[in-house]
Amino acid sequence: MKKVDLVILSNLKYRHEEARAYPAWSLDDVLLLPIVNPHGRPNRTSDAIEEGLSVFPHYQKEFARFHGREVVWDKQSESLVSFEKQIKVSCFVMEYLTPAEFARFFPTIDRSKFEKALALMPKR
């Protein structure tokens, strides 16, 4: 994994397969979540990564700083950390994005259904 410096999570496949009626010919209407690999090559520079990311809109810093709702989980469970990492993207989409951003990135999805599902998750 040391040769991977950056991973970009996106909804580009969704936009091209599920939201065909809402074409996204630029990356302005695609949700992009760049994640820098902390175990990447030591000789890569953050300046080069920042310059590369500067050509399109993204939520790198916002996603890195984001700590969504904490899920109530058995303290003895080894799965807690893994589970919270798995739901971080979903929580970011629902808790950080404004309704207008959500509608722009996910034009075919009813946000209220996701809000109901998120409301069912217990908070600490």
Residue, then its C-alpha position, 0 to 999 in steps of 0.5 A: m500500500k506504500k505506492v498509493d499516495l491518494v485515494i479519491l472516493s466519489n459518486l461518479k459511477y452513480r452519476h453515470e449509471e443511476a442519474r443519467a437524466y442529470p448529466a454531470w459533464s464536469l466534476d462540479d456535480v460529483l462528490l469527491l472525497p480525497i484521502v491522503n494515504p498516511h503510509g504513502r511514499p515518504n518522498r511525495t510532497s503535500d504541495a504536489i498533492e494539493e496542487g493536483l487536487s486544486v483543479f477540481p472541487h472536493y471535500q478533502k479537508e472537511f472530510a478529514r476533520f469530520h467526526g459524525r455522530e458517535v454510534v452506541w456500541d458495546k465497549q468490548s466490541e473490536s468492531l466499533v472502530s471498523f464500523e465507525k470508519q465504514i459509516k463515516v462517508s454516509c454520515f458525512v453525506m447526511e450531516y455535513l452536506t447542505p440539502a442543496e449540495f445533497a440534491r446536486f450530488f444525488p439528484t435521484i435520491d430522496r434525502s428524507k429516506f436517508e434522514k429517517a435511517l440516520a435518525l434510527m442510529p442511536k447517539r451517545 
